[in-house]
């Protein structure tokens, strides 16, 4: 399978790239600064410069890909439109998109209770609207959004699964999500689609 990774220089994007390569896929890592891509040496890896401020570069970079996995995020110093514009461009150029976003917003708003919902909106106020637009663009194009709680660098124990957003039981305490687990679940969804045109939640069972 040919997989393109958007946001490949980020902490989650690097794991998406590495896991897709481990699974034997041909991977195209999209990056605004290609020199910052850190991935295992592989003949199946292609690094391509792509910037959402240059729409043509994004469309060209994902040409021929079967699916695009996005770990794209922004800092408070960056324009949040990177998220909404990136989603629109990818959704229109790729046959399928699997997009990582935050639990407690969009289709999962209210999933963390009223107090935590207000707190989350305050914490993510810089990117809240843009994330909402991005998620809708992906879903409307037939893609899959993966809503995840706070991301951690803990090892993945193989205890994760995706559930439809409407089937997720609201929780007061946000469930933590290991980045390695998110990468594994997103690559698995690319390999065996089960949630097209759907908002999902990444759930990790305690062990």
C-alpha positions in Angstrom: 0.0 0.0 0.0 1.1 3.6 -0.7 0.7 5.8 2.3 1.4 9.5 2.6 2.0 11.0 6.0 1.1 14.7 6.7 2.9 16.3 9.6 5.7 13.8 9.4 8.1 15.8 11.5 5.9 15.9 14.5 6.1 13.5 17.4 3.1 11.5 16.2 3.9 11.9 12.5 7.3 10.4 13.0 5.7 7.3 14.6 3.1 7.1 11.8 5.9 7.1 9.3 8.0 4.5 11.2 5.1 2.2 11.8 3.9 2.3 8.2 7.4 1.4 7.0 7.6 -1.4 9.6 4.4 -2.8 8.1 6.1 -2.9 4.6 4.2 0.0 3.0 5.6 2.5 0.5 5.6 5.8 2.5 5.8 9.4 1.4 6.6 11.8 4.2 5.3 15.3 3.6 7.2 18.1 5.3 7.6 21.8 5.1 11.2 21.2 6.0 12.2 17.9 4.6 15.6 18.0 6.4 13.7 17.6 9.7 12.2 14.3 8.8 13.5 11.6 11.1 12.6 8.1 10.0 14.3 4.7 9.7 16.4 4.3 6.6 14.3 2.5 4.1 14.1 2.1 0.3 10.3 2.4 0.8 10.6 6.0 2.1 10.3 9.1 0.0 10.5 12.5 1.6 8.7 15.4 -0.2 8.5 19.1 0.5 4.9 20.1 0.9 3.4 23.3 2.4 -0.3 24.1 2.8 0.6 27.7 1.9 1.5 26.2 -1.5 -1.6 24.1 -2.4 -0.1 22.7 -5.5 2.8 21.1 -3.5 0.4 19.2 -1.3 -1.7 17.8 -4.2 1.5 16.8 -6.1 3.0 15.1 -3.0 0.0 12.8 -2.4 -0.6 11.9 -6.0 -0.7 8.2 -6.3 -1.1 7.6 -2.6 -3.9 5.1 -1.5 -4.4 6.9 1.8 -3.1 9.9 3.7 -2.5 9.7 7.5 -2.3 13.0 9.3 -0.6 13.8 12.5 -0.7 17.5 11.6 -0.7 19.9 14.5 0.1 23.6 15.2 1.8 25.5 18.0 0.4 28.7 19.4 2.9 30.7 17.4 1.6 29.2 14.1 -1.5 30.1 12.2 -4.3 27.7 13.0 -5.5 27.9 9.4 -2.7 25.4 8.7 -5.1 22.7 10.1 -8.3 23.8 8.2 -6.5 24.5 4.9 -4.4 21.3 5.2 -7.5 19.2 5.7 -9.3 20.8 2.7 -6.3 20.3 0.4 -5.7 16.8 1.4 -9.4 15.8 1.3 -9.7 17.1 -2.2 -6.5 15.5 -3.5 -6.4 12.1 -1.7 -8.7 9.1 -2.2 -8.9 8.7 1.5 -7.7 10.5 4.7 -7.3 9.4 8.3 -7.1 12.5 10.4 -6.0 12.7 14.1 -7.8 15.3 16.2 -8.7 15.9 19.8 -11.2 14.1 22.0 -13.9 16.5 23.3 -14.4 18.5 20.2 -16.3 18.2 17.0 -18.3 15.1 16.9 -17.1 14.2 20.4 -17.9 17.5 22.1 -19.4 16.8 25.5 -17.6 13.5 25.8 -15.5 14.8 28.7 -18.3 16.4 30.7 -19.3 20.0 31.0 -16.4 21.2 33.2 -13.6 19.5 31.2 -15.3 20.5 28.0 -15.1 24.2 28.9 -11.5 23.7 30.1 -10.5 22.0 26.9 -12.1 24.7 24.7 -10.0 27.3 26.7 -6.8 25.3 26.3 -7.4 24.8 22.6 -8.9 28.2 21.9 -6.2 29.0 19.4 -7.0 26.0 17.2 -10.6 25.1 18.2 -12.4 26.4 15.2 -9.8 25.3 12.7 -9.8 21.8 14.1 -13.6 21.7 13.8 -13.4 22.8 10.2 -10.7 20.2 9.5 -12.6 17.3 10.9 -15.7 18.2 9.0 -13.8 18.5 5.7 -12.2 15.0 6.2 -15.5 13.4 7.2 -17.5 15.0 4.4 -14.9 13.7 1.9 -15.4 10.1 3.2 -12.4 10.0 5.5 -12.0 9.0 9.1 -11.3 11.2 12.0 -9.5 9.7 15.1 -10.3 11.6 18.3 -7.7 11.0 21.0 -7.2 12.1 24.5 -3.9 13.6 25.8 -1.0 12.0 24.0 1.8 10.4 25.8 5.2 8.8 24.9 4.4 5.6 26.9 5.0 2.3 25.1 2.0 0.8 23.4 0.7 -2.4 25.0 -1.5 -3.5 22.1 -4.6 -2.6 24.1 -6.1 0.0 21.7 -9.1 0.0 19.4 -11.3 2.5 17.5 -14.9 2.9 18.3 -17.5 5.1 16.6 -17.8 8.5 18.3 -21.5 7.9 19.0 -20.6 4.7 20.9 -18.0 6.3 23.2 -19.1 6.5 26.8 -18.5 10.0 28.2 -15.8 10.3 30.8 -14.9 13.0 33.3 -11.2 12.0 33.2 -9.7 12.2 29.7 -8.3 8.8 28.7 -4.6 9.1 27.9 -3.4 7.9 24.5 0.1 6.6 23.7 1.3 8.1 20.4 2.7 4.7 19.4 -0.8 3.3 19.9 -2.4 6.0 17.8 0.1 5.3 15.0 -0.7 1.6 15.1 -4.4 2.1 15.1 -4.3 4.6 12.2 -2.1 2.4 10.1 -4.4 -0.6 10.8 -7.4 1.4 9.7 -5.6 2.3 6.5 -4.9 -1.4 5.9 -8.4 -2.6 6.7 -10.9 0.2 6.5 -13.7 -0.1 9.0 -14.7 3.4 9.7 -15.0 5.3 6.4 -17.0 8.6 6.5 -16.9 8.3 10.3 -15.8 10.0 13.5 -14.0 7.6 15.8 -12.5 7.6 19.2 -9.2 5.9 20.1 -9.8 3.8 23.3 -7.1 2.1 25.3 -8.1 -0.5 27.8 -6.3 -0.7 31.1 -4.0 -3.6 31.7 
